[in-house]
């Protein structure tokens, strides 16, 4: 994919790199949703611990312990899964512009080398 460097010269870095990212925008949106889920779970798990202390230990409602522990385990699994998901999706998204620019540079160097070798005769000693 070729992006014209003269296009949008007044724009910042994000506007310049956005054409490289457009094919992966749904993946980035999904990663942002998973990021929000991960951070929400990070806030809920300590609240569940506080509920265990307040309701089970202090007030003596032992019957709620199993339900609160299961909720804590489920929220931990959701948090770990969402964190893994957004890290993998964003890792791929972060590498795409690098690989595209690297492939473009390699292609340009190959074209330049073939032009130089056909226009200049080899030197004789």
KETOR-208980 format. One record per atom (N, C-alpha, C): residue in one letter; x, y, z; atom name; residue number from 1. Coordinates in Angstrom, 1 decimal, padded with zeros to 4 digits. Example, Ala and Ser with C-alpha at 12.3 -4.5 7.8 and 13.67 -1.06 7.14 Angstrom:
// KETOR-208980
+------+--------+--------+--------+------+-----+
| code |      x |      y |      z | site | pos |
+------+--------+--------+--------+------+-----+
|    A |  013.2 | -005.7 |  007.8 |    N |   1 |
|    A |  012.3 | -004.5 |  007.8 |   CA |   1 |
|    A |  013.2 | -003.3 |  007.8 |    C |   1 |
|    S |  012.8 | -002.2 |  007.1 |    N |   2 |
|    S |  013.7 | -001.1 |  007.1 |   CA |   2 |
|    S |  012.9 |  000.0 |  007.9 |    C |   2 |
+------+--------+--------+--------+------+-----+
// end
This chain:
// KETOR-208980
+------+--------+--------+--------+------+-----+
| code |      x |      y |      z | site | pos |
+------+--------+--------+--------+------+-----+
|    X |  000.8 | -001.2 |  000.0 |    N |   1 |
|    X |  000.0 |  000.0 |  000.0 |   CA |   1 |
|    X |  000.9 |  001.2 |  000.0 |    C |   1 |
|    X |  000.6 |  002.1 | -000.9 |    N |   2 |
|    X |  001.4 |  003.3 | -001.0 |   CA |   2 |
|    X |  000.6 |  004.5 | -000.5 |    C |   2 |
|    X |  001.2 |  005.3 |  000.4 |    N |   3 |
|    X |  000.6 |  006.5 |  000.9 |   CA |   3 |
|    X |  001.5 |  007.7 |  000.4 |    C |   3 |
|    X |  000.9 |  008.6 | -000.2 |    N |   4 |
|    X |  001.6 |  009.8 | -000.8 |   CA |   4 |
|    X |  002.1 |  010.7 |  000.4 |    C |   4 |
|    X |  003.4 |  010.9 |  000.5 |    N |   5 |
|    X |  003.9 |  011.7 |  001.6 |   CA |   5 |
|    X |  003.5 |  013.2 |  001.5 |    C |   5 |
|    X |  003.2 |  013.6 |  000.3 |    N |   6 |
|    X |  002.9 |  015.0 |  000.1 |   CA |   6 |
|    X |  001.4 |  015.3 |  000.4 |    C |   6 |
|    X |  000.6 |  014.3 |  000.6 |    N |   7 |
|    X | -000.8 |  014.4 |  000.9 |   CA |   7 |
|    X | -000.9 |  014.8 |  002.4 |    C |   7 |
|    X | -001.7 |  015.7 |  002.7 |    N |   8 |
|    X | -002.0 |  016.1 |  004.1 |   CA |   8 |
|    X | -000.7 |  016.4 |  004.9 |    C |   8 |
|    X |  000.1 |  017.3 |  004.4 |    N |   9 |
|    X |  001.3 |  017.7 |  005.1 |   CA |   9 |
|    X |  001.1 |  018.5 |  006.4 |    C |   9 |
|    X | -000.1 |  019.1 |  006.5 |    N |  10 |
|    X | -000.4 |  019.9 |  007.7 |   CA |  10 |
|    X | -000.9 |  019.0 |  008.8 |    C |  10 |
|    X | -001.2 |  017.8 |  008.6 |    N |  11 |
|    X | -001.8 |  016.9 |  009.6 |   CA |  11 |
|    X | -000.7 |  016.4 |  010.5 |    C |  11 |
|    X | -001.1 |  015.9 |  011.7 |    N |  12 |
|    X | -000.1 |  015.4 |  012.6 |   CA |  12 |
|    X |  000.2 |  013.9 |  012.3 |    C |  12 |
|    X |  000.9 |  013.3 |  013.1 |    N |  13 |
|    X |  001.4 |  011.9 |  012.9 |   CA |  13 |
|    X |  000.2 |  010.9 |  012.7 |    C |  13 |
|    X | -000.8 |  011.1 |  013.5 |    N |  14 |
|    X | -002.0 |  010.2 |  013.4 |   CA |  14 |
|    X | -002.7 |  010.2 |  012.1 |    C |  14 |
|    X | -002.8 |  011.4 |  011.6 |    N |  15 |
|    X | -003.5 |  011.5 |  010.2 |   CA |  15 |
|    X | -002.6 |  011.0 |  009.1 |    C |  15 |
|    X | -001.3 |  011.0 |  009.3 |    N |  16 |
|    X | -000.4 |  010.5 |  008.3 |   CA |  16 |
|    X | -000.4 |  008.9 |  008.3 |    C |  16 |
|    X | -000.5 |  008.3 |  009.5 |    N |  17 |
|    X | -000.4 |  006.9 |  009.6 |   CA |  17 |
|    X | -001.8 |  006.2 |  009.5 |    C |  17 |
|    X | -002.9 |  007.0 |  009.5 |    N |  18 |
|    X | -004.2 |  006.4 |  009.5 |   CA |  18 |
|    X | -004.5 |  005.6 |  008.2 |    C |  18 |
|    X | -004.1 |  006.0 |  007.0 |    N |  19 |
|    X | -004.3 |  005.1 |  005.9 |   CA |  19 |
|    X | -003.7 |  003.7 |  006.0 |    C |  19 |
|    X | -002.6 |  003.6 |  006.7 |    N |  20 |
|    X | -002.1 |  002.3 |  006.9 |   CA |  20 |
|    X | -003.0 |  001.4 |  007.9 |    C |  20 |
|    X | -003.7 |  002.1 |  008.7 |    N |  21 |
|    X | -004.4 |  001.4 |  009.8 |   CA |  21 |
|    X | -005.9 |  001.1 |  009.4 |    C |  21 |
|    X | -006.4 |  001.7 |  008.3 |    N |  22 |
|    X | -007.8 |  001.6 |  008.0 |   CA |  22 |
|    X | -008.3 |  000.1 |  007.9 |    C |  22 |
|    X | -007.5 | -000.8 |  007.3 |    N |  23 |
|    X | -008.0 | -002.2 |  007.2 |   CA |  23 |
|    X | -008.2 | -002.8 |  008.6 |    C |  23 |
|    X | -007.5 | -002.3 |  009.6 |    N |  24 |
|    X | -007.6 | -002.9 |  010.9 |   CA |  24 |
|    X | -008.4 | -002.1 |  011.9 |    C |  24 |
|    X | -009.2 | -001.2 |  011.5 |    N |  25 |
|    X | -009.9 | -000.4 |  012.4 |   CA |  25 |
|    X | -011.0 | -001.2 |  013.2 |    C |  25 |
|    X | -011.7 | -002.2 |  012.6 |    N |  26 |
|    X | -012.6 | -003.0 |  013.5 |   CA |  26 |
|    X | -011.8 | -003.8 |  014.6 |    C |  26 |
|    X | -010.6 | -004.2 |  014.2 |    N |  27 |
|    X | -009.8 | -004.9 |  015.2 |   CA |  27 |
|    X | -009.4 | -004.0 |  016.3 |    C |  27 |
|    X | -009.0 | -002.7 |  016.0 |    N |  28 |
|    X | -008.6 | -001.7 |  017.0 |   CA |  28 |
|    X | -009.8 | -001.4 |  017.9 |    C |  28 |
|    X | -011.0 | -001.3 |  017.3 |    N |  29 |
|    X | -012.2 | -001.0 |  018.1 |   CA |  29 |
|    X | -012.5 | -002.1 |  019.0 |    C |  29 |
|    X | -012.3 | -003.4 |  018.6 |    N |  30 |
|    X | -012.5 | -004.5 |  019.5 |   CA |  30 |
|    X | -011.5 | -004.5 |  020.6 |    C |  30 |
|    X | -010.3 | -004.2 |  020.3 |    N |  31 |
|    X | -009.2 | -004.1 |  021.3 |   CA |  31 |
|    X | -009.5 | -003.1 |  022.3 |    C |  31 |
|    X | -010.1 | -001.9 |  021.9 |    N |  32 |
|    X | -010.4 | -000.9 |  022.9 |   CA |  32 |
|    X | -011.6 | -001.4 |  023.8 |    C |  32 |
|    X | -012.5 | -002.1 |  023.2 |    N |  33 |
|    X | -013.6 | -002.6 |  024.0 |   CA |  33 |
|    X | -013.1 | -003.6 |  025.0 |    C |  33 |
|    X | -012.2 | -004.5 |  024.6 |    N |  34 |
|    X | -011.6 | -005.5 |  025.5 |   CA |  34 |
|    X | -010.7 | -004.8 |  026.6 |    C |  34 |
|    X | -010.1 | -003.7 |  026.2 |    N |  35 |
|    X | -009.3 | -002.9 |  027.2 |   CA |  35 |
|    X | -010.2 | -002.3 |  028.2 |    C |  35 |
|    X | -011.4 | -001.8 |  027.8 |    N |  36 |
|    X | -012.3 | -001.3 |  028.8 |   CA |  36 |
|    X | -012.9 | -002.4 |  029.7 |    C |  36 |
|    X | -013.1 | -003.6 |  029.1 |    N |  37 |
|    X | -013.6 | -004.7 |  029.9 |   CA |  37 |
|    X | -012.6 | -005.1 |  031.0 |    C |  37 |
|    X | -011.3 | -005.2 |  030.5 |    N |  38 |
|    X | -010.2 | -005.5 |  031.4 |   CA |  38 |
|    X | -010.1 | -004.5 |  032.6 |    C |  38 |
|    X | -010.2 | -003.3 |  032.3 |    N |  39 |
|    X | -010.1 | -002.3 |  033.4 |   CA |  39 |
|    X | -011.3 | -002.3 |  034.3 |    C |  39 |
|    X | -012.5 | -002.6 |  033.7 |    N |  40 |
|    X | -013.7 | -002.7 |  034.6 |   CA |  40 |
|    X | -013.6 | -003.9 |  035.5 |    C |  40 |
|    X | -013.1 | -005.0 |  035.0 |    N |  41 |
|    X | -012.9 | -006.2 |  035.9 |   CA |  41 |
|    X | -011.8 | -005.9 |  037.0 |    C |  41 |
|    X | -010.8 | -005.1 |  036.6 |    N |  42 |
|    X | -009.8 | -004.7 |  037.6 |   CA |  42 |
|    X | -010.4 | -003.9 |  038.7 |    C |  42 |
|    X | -011.4 | -003.2 |  038.5 |    N |  43 |
|    X | -012.1 | -002.4 |  039.5 |   CA |  43 |
|    X | -013.1 | -003.2 |  040.3 |    C |  43 |
|    X | -013.8 | -004.2 |  039.6 |    N |  44 |
|    X | -014.8 | -005.0 |  040.3 |   CA |  44 |
|    X | -014.3 | -006.0 |  041.3 |    C |  44 |
|    X | -013.1 | -006.6 |  040.9 |    N |  45 |
|    X | -012.6 | -007.7 |  041.8 |   CA |  45 |
|    X | -012.3 | -007.2 |  043.2 |    C |  45 |
|    X | -011.6 | -006.0 |  043.4 |    N |  46 |
|    X | -011.5 | -005.6 |  044.8 |   CA |  46 |
|    X | -012.8 | -005.3 |  045.5 |    C |  46 |
|    X | -013.8 | -004.8 |  044.7 |    N |  47 |
|    X | -015.1 | -004.6 |  045.3 |   CA |  47 |
|    X | -015.7 | -005.9 |  045.9 |    C |  47 |
|    X | -015.5 | -007.0 |  045.1 |    N |  48 |
|    X | -016.0 | -008.3 |  045.6 |   CA |  48 |
|    X | -015.3 | -008.7 |  046.8 |    C |  48 |
|    X | -014.0 | -008.4 |  046.9 |    N |  49 |
|    X | -013.2 | -008.8 |  048.1 |   CA |  49 |
|    X | -013.7 | -008.0 |  049.3 |    C |  49 |
|    X | -014.1 | -006.7 |  049.0 |    N |  50 |
|    X | -014.6 | -005.9 |  050.1 |   CA |  50 |
|    X | -016.0 | -006.5 |  050.6 |    C |  50 |
|    X | -016.8 | -006.9 |  049.6 |    N |  51 |
|    X | -018.1 | -007.5 |  049.9 |   CA |  51 |
|    X | -017.9 | -008.8 |  050.8 |    C |  51 |
|    X | -016.9 | -009.6 |  050.4 |    N |  52 |
|    X | -016.6 | -010.8 |  051.2 |   CA |  52 |
|    X | -016.3 | -010.4 |  052.6 |    C |  52 |
|    X | -015.4 | -009.4 |  052.8 |    N |  53 |
|    X | -015.1 | -009.0 |  054.1 |   CA |  53 |
|    X | -016.3 | -008.5 |  054.9 |    C |  53 |
|    X | -017.0 | -007.6 |  054.2 |    N |  54 |
|    X | -018.2 | -007.0 |  054.9 |   CA |  54 |
|    X | -019.3 | -007.9 |  055.2 |    C |  54 |
|    X | -019.7 | -008.7 |  054.2 |    N |  55 |
|    X | -020.9 | -009.5 |  054.3 |   CA |  55 |
|    X | -020.7 | -010.8 |  055.0 |    C |  55 |
|    X | -019.5 | -011.5 |  054.7 |    N |  56 |
|    X | -019.3 | -012.8 |  055.2 |   CA |  56 |
|    X | -018.6 | -012.8 |  056.5 |    C |  56 |
|    X | -017.5 | -012.0 |  056.6 |    N |  57 |
|    X | -016.7 | -012.1 |  057.8 |   CA |  57 |
|    X | -017.3 | -011.2 |  058.9 |    C |  57 |
|    X | -017.7 | -010.0 |  058.6 |    N |  58 |
|    X | -018.2 | -009.1 |  059.6 |   CA |  58 |
|    X | -019.7 | -009.4 |  060.0 |    C |  58 |
|    X | -020.5 | -009.5 |  059.0 |    N |  59 |
|    X | -022.0 | -009.8 |  059.3 |   CA |  59 |
|    X | -022.3 | -011.2 |  059.4 |    C |  59 |
|    X | -021.5 | -012.1 |  059.0 |    N |  60 |
|    X | -021.7 | -013.6 |  059.2 |   CA |  60 |
|    X | -022.6 | -014.2 |  058.2 |    C |  60 |
|    X | -022.8 | -013.7 |  057.0 |    N |  61 |
|    X | -023.6 | -014.3 |  056.0 |   CA |  61 |
|    X | -022.8 | -015.3 |  055.2 |    C |  61 |
|    X | -022.5 | -016.4 |  055.8 |    N |  62 |
|    X | -021.6 | -017.4 |  055.2 |   CA |  62 |
|    X | -022.2 | -018.0 |  053.9 |    C |  62 |
|    X | -023.5 | -018.0 |  053.7 |    N |  63 |
|    X | -024.2 | -018.6 |  052.5 |   CA |  63 |
|    X | -023.8 | -017.8 |  051.3 |    C |  63 |
|    X | -023.4 | -016.5 |  051.4 |    N |  64 |
|    X | -023.0 | -015.7 |  050.2 |   CA |  64 |
|    X | -021.6 | -015.9 |  049.8 |    C |  64 |
|    X | -020.8 | -016.6 |  050.6 |    N |  65 |
|    X | -019.4 | -016.8 |  050.3 |   CA |  65 |
|    X | -019.1 | -017.5 |  049.0 |    C |  65 |
|    X | -019.9 | -018.6 |  048.7 |    N |  66 |
|    X | -019.7 | -019.4 |  047.5 |   CA |  66 |
|    X | -020.0 | -018.6 |  046.3 |    C |  66 |
|    X | -021.1 | -017.8 |  046.3 |    N |  67 |
|    X | -021.6 | -017.0 |  045.2 |   CA |  67 |
|    X | -020.5 | -015.9 |  044.9 |    C |  67 |
|    X | -020.1 | -015.2 |  045.9 |    N |  68 |
|    X | -019.1 | -014.2 |  045.7 |   CA |  68 |
|    X | -017.7 | -014.7 |  045.2 |    C |  68 |
|    X | -017.3 | -015.9 |  045.7 |    N |  69 |
|    X | -016.1 | -016.5 |  045.2 |   CA |  69 |
|    X | -016.2 | -016.9 |  043.8 |    C |  69 |
|    X | -017.3 | -017.5 |  043.4 |    N |  70 |
|    X | -017.5 | -017.9 |  042.0 |   CA |  70 |
|    X | -017.5 | -016.6 |  041.1 |    C |  70 |
|    X | -018.2 | -015.6 |  041.5 |    N |  71 |
|    X | -018.2 | -014.3 |  040.8 |   CA |  71 |
|    X | -016.8 | -013.8 |  040.6 |    C |  71 |
|    X | -016.0 | -013.9 |  041.7 |    N |  72 |
|    X | -014.6 | -013.4 |  041.6 |   CA |  72 |
|    X | -013.8 | -014.2 |  040.6 |    C |  72 |
|    X | -014.0 | -015.5 |  040.6 |    N |  73 |
|    X | -013.2 | -016.4 |  039.7 |   CA |  73 |
|    X | -013.7 | -016.1 |  038.3 |    C |  73 |
|    X | -015.0 | -015.9 |  038.0 |    N |  74 |
|    X | -015.5 | -015.6 |  036.7 |   CA |  74 |
|    X | -014.9 | -014.3 |  036.2 |    C |  74 |
|    X | -015.0 | -013.3 |  037.0 |    N |  75 |
|    X | -014.5 | -012.0 |  036.6 |   CA |  75 |
|    X | -012.9 | -012.0 |  036.4 |    C |  75 |
|    X | -012.2 | -012.8 |  037.1 |    N |  76 |
|    X | -010.8 | -012.9 |  036.9 |   CA |  76 |
|    X | -010.5 | -013.6 |  035.5 |    C |  76 |
|    X | -011.3 | -014.6 |  035.2 |    N |  77 |
|    X | -011.1 | -015.3 |  033.9 |   CA |  77 |
|    X | -011.5 | -014.3 |  032.8 |    C |  77 |
|    X | -012.5 | -013.6 |  032.9 |    N |  78 |
|    X | -012.9 | -012.6 |  031.9 |   CA |  78 |
|    X | -011.8 | -011.5 |  031.8 |    C |  78 |
|    X | -011.2 | -011.1 |  032.9 |    N |  79 |
|    X | -010.2 | -010.1 |  032.8 |   CA |  79 |
|    X | -008.9 | -010.6 |  032.1 |    C |  79 |
|    X | -008.5 | -011.8 |  032.5 |    N |  80 |
|    X | -007.3 | -012.4 |  031.8 |   CA |  80 |
|    X | -007.6 | -012.6 |  030.3 |    C |  80 |
|    X | -008.7 | -013.1 |  030.0 |    N |  81 |
|    X | -009.1 | -013.3 |  028.6 |   CA |  81 |
|    X | -009.1 | -012.0 |  027.8 |    C |  81 |
|    X | -009.7 | -011.0 |  028.3 |    N |  82 |
|    X | -009.8 | -009.7 |  027.6 |   CA |  82 |
|    X | -008.4 | -009.0 |  027.5 |    C |  82 |
|    X | -007.6 | -009.2 |  028.5 |    N |  83 |
|    X | -006.3 | -008.6 |  028.5 |   CA |  83 |
|    X | -005.4 | -009.3 |  027.4 |    C |  83 |
|    X | -005.5 | -010.6 |  027.3 |    N |  84 |
|    X | -004.8 | -011.4 |  026.3 |   CA |  84 |
|    X | -005.3 | -011.0 |  024.9 |    C |  84 |
|    X | -006.6 | -010.8 |  024.8 |    N |  85 |
|    X | -007.2 | -010.5 |  023.5 |   CA |  85 |
|    X | -006.7 | -009.1 |  023.0 |    C |  85 |
|    X | -006.8 | -008.1 |  023.9 |    N |  86 |
|    X | -006.4 | -006.8 |  023.4 |   CA |  86 |
|    X | -004.9 | -006.7 |  023.2 |    C |  86 |
|    X | -004.1 | -007.4 |  023.9 |    N |  87 |
|    X | -002.7 | -007.4 |  023.7 |   CA |  87 |
|    X | -002.3 | -008.0 |  022.4 |    C |  87 |
|    X | -002.9 | -009.1 |  022.0 |    N |  88 |
|    X | -002.6 | -009.8 |  020.8 |   CA |  88 |
|    X | -003.1 | -008.9 |  019.6 |    C |  88 |
|    X | -004.3 | -008.4 |  019.7 |    N |  89 |
|    X | -004.8 | -007.6 |  018.6 |   CA |  89 |
|    X | -004.0 | -006.3 |  018.4 |    C |  89 |
|    X | -003.6 | -005.7 |  019.5 |    N |  90 |
|    X | -002.9 | -004.4 |  019.3 |   CA |  90 |
|    X | -001.4 | -004.7 |  018.9 |    C |  90 |
|    X | -000.9 | -005.8 |  019.3 |    N |  91 |
|    X |  000.5 | -006.2 |  018.9 |   CA |  91 |
|    X |  000.5 | -006.3 |  017.4 |    C |  91 |
|    X | -000.5 | -007.0 |  016.8 |    N |  92 |
|    X | -000.5 | -007.2 |  015.3 |   CA |  92 |
|    X | -000.8 | -005.8 |  014.7 |    C |  92 |
|    X | -001.6 | -005.0 |  015.2 |    N |  93 |
|    X | -001.9 | -003.7 |  014.7 |   CA |  93 |
|    X | -000.7 | -002.8 |  014.7 |    C |  93 |
|    X |  000.1 | -002.9 |  015.8 |    N |  94 |
|    X |  001.3 | -002.1 |  015.9 |   CA |  94 |
|    X |  002.4 | -002.5 |  014.9 |    C |  94 |
|    X |  002.4 | -003.8 |  014.5 |    N |  95 |
|    X |  003.5 | -004.3 |  013.6 |   CA |  95 |
|    X |  003.1 | -004.0 |  012.1 |    C |  95 |
|    X |  001.9 | -003.9 |  011.8 |    N |  96 |
|    X |  001.5 | -003.7 |  010.4 |   CA |  96 |
|    X |  002.2 | -002.5 |  009.7 |    C |  96 |
|    X |  002.1 | -001.3 |  010.3 |    N |  97 |
|    X |  002.8 | -000.2 |  009.6 |   CA |  97 |
|    X |  004.3 | -000.4 |  009.4 |    C |  97 |
|    X |  004.9 | -001.1 |  010.4 |    N |  98 |
|    X |  006.3 | -001.4 |  010.3 |   CA |  98 |
|    X |  006.6 | -002.3 |  009.1 |    C |  98 |
|    X |  005.8 | -003.4 |  009.0 |    N |  99 |
|    X |  006.0 | -004.4 |  007.9 |   CA |  99 |
|    X |  005.7 | -003.8 |  006.6 |    C |  99 |
|    X |  004.7 | -003.0 |  006.5 |    N | 100 |
|    X |  004.3 | -002.3 |  005.2 |   CA | 100 |
|    X |  005.4 | -001.4 |  004.8 |    C | 100 |
|    X |  005.9 | -000.5 |  005.7 |    N | 101 |
|    X |  007.0 |  000.4 |  005.3 |   CA | 101 |
|    X |  008.3 | -000.4 |  005.0 |    C | 101 |
|    X |  008.6 | -001.5 |  005.7 |    N | 102 |
|    X |  009.7 | -002.3 |  005.4 |   CA | 102 |
|    X |  009.6 | -002.9 |  004.0 |    C | 102 |
|    X |  008.5 | -003.4 |  003.7 |    N | 103 |
|    X |  008.3 | -004.1 |  002.4 |   CA | 103 |
|    X |  008.4 | -003.0 |  001.3 |    C | 103 |
|    X |  007.9 | -001.8 |  001.5 |    N | 104 |
|    X |  008.0 | -000.7 |  000.5 |   CA | 104 |
|    X |  009.5 | -000.3 |  000.3 |    C | 104 |
|    X |  010.2 | -000.2 |  001.4 |    N | 105 |
|    X |  011.6 |  000.1 |  001.3 |   CA | 105 |
|    X |  012.4 | -000.9 |  000.6 |    C | 105 |
|    X |  012.1 | -002.2 |  000.9 |    N | 106 |
|    X |  012.8 | -003.3 |  000.2 |   CA | 106 |
|    X |  012.5 | -003.3 | -001.3 |    C | 106 |
|    X |  011.3 | -003.1 | -001.6 |    N | 107 |
|    X |  010.9 | -003.1 | -003.0 |   CA | 107 |
|    X |  011.6 | -001.9 | -003.7 |    C | 107 |
|    X |  011.6 | -000.7 | -003.1 |    N | 108 |
|    X |  012.3 |  000.4 | -003.7 |   CA | 108 |
|    X |  013.8 |  000.2 | -003.9 |    C | 108 |
|    X |  014.4 | -000.4 | -002.9 |    N | 109 |
|    X |  015.9 | -000.7 | -003.0 |   CA | 109 |
|    X |  016.2 | -001.7 | -004.1 |    C | 109 |
|    X |  015.3 | -002.7 | -004.2 |    N | 110 |
|    X |  015.5 | -003.7 | -005.3 |   CA | 110 |
|    X |  015.3 | -003.0 | -006.7 |    C | 110 |
|    X |  014.3 | -002.2 | -006.8 |    N | 111 |
|    X |  014.2 | -001.4 | -008.1 |   CA | 111 |
|    X |  015.4 | -000.6 | -008.4 |    C | 111 |
|    X |  015.9 |  000.1 | -007.4 |    N | 112 |
|    X |  017.0 |  001.0 | -007.5 |   CA | 112 |
|    X |  018.3 |  000.2 | -007.9 |    C | 112 |
|    X |  018.5 | -001.0 | -007.3 |    N | 113 |
|    X |  019.6 | -001.8 | -007.6 |   CA | 113 |
|    X |  019.6 | -002.3 | -009.0 |    C | 113 |
|    X |  018.4 | -002.7 | -009.5 |    N | 114 |
|    X |  018.3 | -003.2 | -010.8 |   CA | 114 |
|    X |  018.5 | -002.1 | -011.8 |    C | 114 |
|    X |  018.1 | -000.9 | -011.5 |    N | 115 |
|    X |  018.4 |  000.2 | -012.4 |   CA | 115 |
|    X |  019.9 |  000.6 | -012.5 |    C | 115 |
|    X |  020.5 |  000.5 | -011.4 |    N | 116 |
|    X |  021.9 |  000.9 | -011.3 |   CA | 116 |
|    X |  022.7 | -000.2 | -012.1 |    C | 116 |
|    X |  022.4 | -001.5 | -011.9 |    N | 117 |
|    X |  023.2 | -002.5 | -012.6 |   CA | 117 |
|    X |  023.0 | -002.5 | -014.1 |    C | 117 |
|    X |  021.9 | -002.0 | -014.6 |    N | 118 |
|    X |  021.6 | -002.0 | -016.0 |   CA | 118 |
|    X |  022.2 | -000.8 | -016.7 |    C | 118 |
|    X |  022.4 |  000.3 | -015.9 |    N | 119 |
|    X |  022.9 |  001.5 | -016.6 |   CA | 119 |
|    X |  024.4 |  001.7 | -016.5 |    C | 119 |
|    X |  025.0 |  001.0 | -015.6 |    N | 120 |
|    X |  026.5 |  001.2 | -015.4 |   CA | 120 |
|    X |  027.2 | -000.2 | -015.7 |    C | 120 |
|    X |  028.2 | -000.1 | -016.5 |    N | 121 |
|    X |  029.0 | -001.2 | -016.8 |   CA | 121 |
|    X |  029.9 | -001.6 | -015.7 |    C | 121 |
|    X |  030.2 | -002.9 | -015.5 |    N | 122 |
|    X |  031.1 | -003.2 | -014.4 |   CA | 122 |
|    X |  032.5 | -002.7 | -014.7 |    C | 122 |
|    X |  033.2 | -002.4 | -013.6 |    N | 123 |
|    X |  034.5 | -001.8 | -013.8 |   CA | 123 |
|    X |  035.5 | -003.0 | -014.0 |    C | 123 |
|    X |  036.5 | -002.7 | -014.9 |    N | 124 |
|    X |  037.5 | -003.7 | -015.1 |   CA | 124 |
|    X |  038.8 | -003.3 | -014.6 |    C | 124 |
|    X |  039.6 | -004.2 | -014.1 |    N | 125 |
|    X |  040.8 | -003.9 | -013.5 |   CA | 125 |
|    X |  042.0 | -004.3 | -014.4 |    C | 125 |
+------+--------+--------+--------+------+-----+
// end
